[in-house]
Amino acid sequence: MQRTSFGEMACSIARTLDVFGEPWTPLVLRDVWVGINRFDQIQADLGISRKVLTERLNHLVEQGVLERRPYDQRPRYEYALTEKGTELTELLMVMVAWGDKWLAGEAGPPVLYRHHACGEISNVELSCARCGEPMRPGDIDLLPGPGAAI
């Protein structure tokens, strides 16, 4: 099944979805982020078909989110986040905060996150890159940017 391409839309959300929007992609990135980085490991962890995983990994490599690194003579590869991919994991952190708040239930979150800088268990909150204040949807105005469609 061919999916719709959003890459040419004048919308940063649509363009990000073109890279990140397929349902298995966030889970593949999560695995690589936490150190599950070989094809067989990812496939076993997710229970994803080999065909779909191959497609996802190839797409993420083509998009510059992951890089392949040989680790065996055959050759076999492991996957590593690029700088672009590392920044994309910030979306995963926001998804975690939302999921922990709204979906964790009585058991609580399945994973806790300790911040290296302060050593405390915490969660991600969006803040303004200029002033550091919280940045919520009601706190911003949307203005046309230089790449806006006319």
N, C-alpha and C positions, 0 to 999 in steps of 0.2 A: 504494500500500500504506500503510495507516494503521499507525503505530507505537504501541507501548504508552506511555502517559503515566505517568511516575514522580513528577510534581510534587506530588502530594498525600500521598506516603508520608512517614512520620515518620523520615526518614533523609537526612542531608545528602549522602551519596554518590548516592542515588537522585535527589534534587532537582537535583543538579549534572548528572547524566546526562540529565535532562530538557532541559537547555539545551545540553549539550556532547557528548552521547553518540552522535549520529548520525555515521557514519564520515567524512563530508566536512568536518564542522564544525571539527575541529582544524586541518585543512589550510587552510581558508578563513581562519581566525583567524591562522594563521602568515603567510599571504600579506599580510594587512592589517598585521600587526605589523611586517613587514620592508619595508613601503612599496609593495606591490603592491595598490593599493586601488581600482582601477576595474574594473567588471564585466568588460569585454573582456580586461583584463590577467589577472584572476583565472581567467577561463574558459580562456584560452590557456595559462596556467601549469599548471593542474591537469588540463586535458583533460576537465573535468566538463561534463555537458550543461547547456545554458542553463536548462532547466526545473528541474533539481536545484539549480543555483546560485541561481536566483531564489528557490526555496523556502528554502534555507539562509540567504541574506542577509535575506529577510523575517523569518524566525524569529529571527535574531540581533538584528535591529532591534527586533522586538516584545519581546524579552526584555531590551532595554536594554544589550546587549553591544556593539553597533555603532550608529553614527548615520550617516545619509545626509547628504551635503553636496553641493549643486548645484555643478557646475563648468562648465556650458555652457548656452547659450540653449535647448536642445531641450526639456525639461530632461534633463540627464544627471547622474548622481551618482557620487561617490566615497564610499568608506566609511572611517570612522575608529573606532578603539577608544574607547569611553567609559571612565570610571573603572572600572566593573564589568568591562568587557572587558579592560582592562589588567591587572587583578588575575587574570583568568582565564588570561592568558598565562603566569602563573606555573606553571600545570599543564603547559603546553607545555615549560617549562624543566625540569621534573622528568621529563617524558617523554623529552626530549633526553638527560639524564644517564643514564637507564636504557638507552635505545637505544644510546648511545655505548659504554656498558659491556658490554652483552650482545649487540649486533647489528652493530656497526661492522665486525667482521672485521679481517683483516690490513691493509687499506687505512687503517683508522683512521676517526675521525669525519669526516663530510662538511663540517661547519662548526665553527669554533672561536669561542669567546665570550670577549671581553675585558671584564673588569670595569672600569667607569669609575672607581670609587673608588681602586683600587690599580694599574690599568693592566696587570694580569696576565691571562693566559689561564687560565680556570678553569671550573668546573662548579658546578651548584647542589647544595647539601646541605641537608637539613632540620635545623633547630635549634629549640630551645624559645624561644618569644617572651619568656619570663620570665627564664631564666638563661643562654641562649645555648648550652647544651650540645647535642650531637647528639641528635636525636629519631628513634629507630628503632622499628619495631613492637614489639620486645621490651622497650622502655624505657618503655612507657606502660600504664596501666590504663584500660579503658573504663568510664565511669560514666554513669548516666542523667542527662540534662540536663533543663532546664526544659521543653523541647519534646518530651520522650519520649512515645511512645504508651503508654497505660496498659492 
